[in-house]
Amino acid sequence: MSESNIGEGSSVGPDPYPSGPPRYQLVTCVRDLCVGCQMCEFACAIVKEGTANILRSRIRLVRTEPVLMVSIACRACAEPACVDICPQPGAMVINPENGLVMVENTHCDGCAHCIDACPFGVIALNPDTKLAVICDLCEDRAEGPACVEICPKDALEISTPEIIAQKARKGALRQLLEELAGPE
Amino acid sequence: MNGYTGKALIIDLTERKSEEIELSQSMLRAYLGGSGLAVRLLYDHLAPGVDPLEPGNVIVFACGVFAGTIVPAAAKHSVATKSPLTGMLGDAMAGSFFSHTLKRAGYDAVVILGRADTPVYVFIDDHTVYFRDARALWGQECFATEEAIREELGDEAVRVSAIGTAGENLVRFACIGNDRGRQAGRTGPGAVMGSKNLKAIAVRGSGAVAVADNDAVYQTSCDLITQAQGPATGKYREPGTVGNVLTLNRLGVLPVRNFQRTALDEAEGISGETLHRRHHEKTVACAACPIACEQVMKVAEGSHAGARVSVDYETLFALGPCCDVDDLPAVIRAAELCDTLGMDTLSTGVTLAWAMEAAERGLLPPDDGVDLRFGNADAMVAMILKIARREGLGEILAEGSRLAAQEVGKDSDYFAIHSKGLELPGYDPRGMKTYALGLAVGTRGGCHNRSLAYEPDLKGKVDRFKAEKGRGQIAMAQEDVAVLLDSLGICKFMRGCFTDLHEEGARLYSQATGWDVSAQELVEAGERISNLKKMFNVREGWTRELDSLPPRLMQEPIPDGPGKGVSLPPAELELLVSDYYEARGWTAEGEVAPATQDRLGLSGQTA
């Protein structure tokens, strides 16, 4: 007999993922809060690669306009284009536990097709090893992602698509209420 | 080397050649970096007595030791040159990504010599230097130049320091813009670049700046980031420095109508809070800065709709109350024009205020279509363009208030509000006597930022209306803290995050460099650099009467507000200045005494 507790709440212990399923967690950036300081890039490069070289960061700040800035890391796509296009069998695999794309260094040959394919530009090649690197949510770090921890403006958080959408809906409602209330 | 790259780049524009030189540990330790390193290199490479706008002038860009590392709010770079505005030390600083990138390209400093025969920009691509044709960029604004160069080089990560129309036209207070809104603002370095046919310096840096103790630097940085979200930086985060308008108005030291008054009857309408409420669009940070003080303002409607620029207190003061303009959208437009054309907002505003007063007194020739008078925001905006283009009256005003008053004559220098040719910032020195001293003796002229001497006055640590012995020591200590921060490249807005700047600064410096540096060594470095700046000025012909303030402020008592009746007669300033020279260990004439030079390792270095 196979039992599933999906949709029924847990009767066997606390739900380990109260904010949604374990898959598709990602680091997300609240654009209004981001000030473009690049601290996330430093934290990532130092913690993950042991260097202050921000080109080695797996989260990247985009700051192309005077008032437009946002940091972006792997979006944890359900059917990632990077995995689809990777010509090396076994080089890029989805971790069945959490949905993260993992690079198997023994199989990756640094061909950079994944970089071409990623619509968010969040894959980099390590200039020393020439192998692909992708955000792994600092899964080896008890404190969680270093970028989220260091962000001075609390613009970064771990979230899931469902939670991101929830917040957007709440924001839309708030805006609607403000508009109905009229100008100050 | 850790922290530093240990290298400087010497670029000769005349020959279109570049050369790398080594910077020794002893030199870096003695002058730290940033302002100290820039002044040291300038002193060593510049022949005395050169006209600032001739090819013989030298311009130095230097980074702080922490630039390129995670150390927060330490991204300031220094630009030193002989100033076309003051004829003395030109000593500007800017924030954001330029210094990080220059360090990552492999250089602590860049020294620029000579003059290109046609407009060029220099592209430092890690260790390779290219001299690129800038004829098509000549005439373009600062931001547009940055974007055009990034486009041309095809890399968003390239950082650019560029001049606009004002620098090309040798406006004596032209600035250098970088990172879409940061400026090496004061003392006219943009004009020196213009005189060298140097439109911009572009940098791509792909390396890393190593530190000696990664874990310690990381931990200290995290602690500072936490501190920087606390009360020590509160006012910089919101509403930003523009909050000073109401504070200074309350204290009666907000200069209004070219320093004719010290308070506004109605300050609310031009206050930082109102500006923020009506126009704030976005808060922005420099590289690795947890404070984020840059407040981008936008005008949504009206004749200035679309104007967008970051506004800080000095800009708001100079283009607002100092010109008696209370039209916030016009102030935003005027500030945007200054930034895009590439001129210092402070010198622009205070020079315009002088012109408004001169025009009202009938001392200025009429200018076609521009009716300069206090409160005329349209005239202010129109004249800014004319200054950058040196058209009409703009030709005279582009020289700055000191030279413009000389040209116009008729005692108009009485109300030219500058010290050593540099227009004063937005505090009335008569109601802040320690600050008055700091301004008068400042090596770059009238500047609050280099002296930091306003702090004891505004914090109530001294009687701000009183001139007395002892202020020399206080002003010196404040100035040496300022120069230390400027040389470490640490933003002054971080200073409240340190309990003991020298102790904690020395620890962080040691963690980054791996050298065992004491607090006392940093104190001495600050003193050494301040003295070298003075020696630079002495070598360029400084005389004691330059350590002074505008006649108006020494002859008229404060006309209104809480300080009403307080004056700053010349004898009082003289007392303060002499006290300062004594505290510094200088001669009675104000020159660096040989014994002081010996003690600081500066002897044998005068020309």
Interface residues (C-beta under 8 A of the other chain):
Chain A: V35 G36 C37 Q38 M39 F42 A43 A45 I46 G50 T51 A52 N53 L55 R56 T64 E65 P66 V67 M69 P127 I150 P152 K153
Chain B: G68 T69 I70 P72 F97 R104 E156 R180 G181 S206 G207 A208 V209 A210 V211 N214 Y218 C222 I225 A228 Q229 E281 K282 T283 V284 A285 C286 A287 A288 C289 P290 A292 V296 R308
